[in-house]
Amino acid sequence: MPADSEQQRRAAGAALSAKRDDTRVSDLKGASKEMYDSMTEEELSDMASKDE
């Protein structure tokens, strides 16, 4: 399920980066932190993709 907006895609990308240990979880804020806590890596990958 691709994101509905560029902002959602960016937040999902940030959360995905943290899931993959490329970014510190403590650097996440707002929507990206919520996505990190509530979504799987696969779900985040789908949302961060730019399929249109």
Number of C-alpha atoms within 10 A of each C-alpha: 12 17 19 11 10 11 13 17 21 17 24 29 21 25 32 26 19 20 18 10 10 11 14 13 17 8 11 18 14 8 16 24 18 14 22 23 12 10 15 14 17 10 15 26 19 18 22 23 15 14 9 6
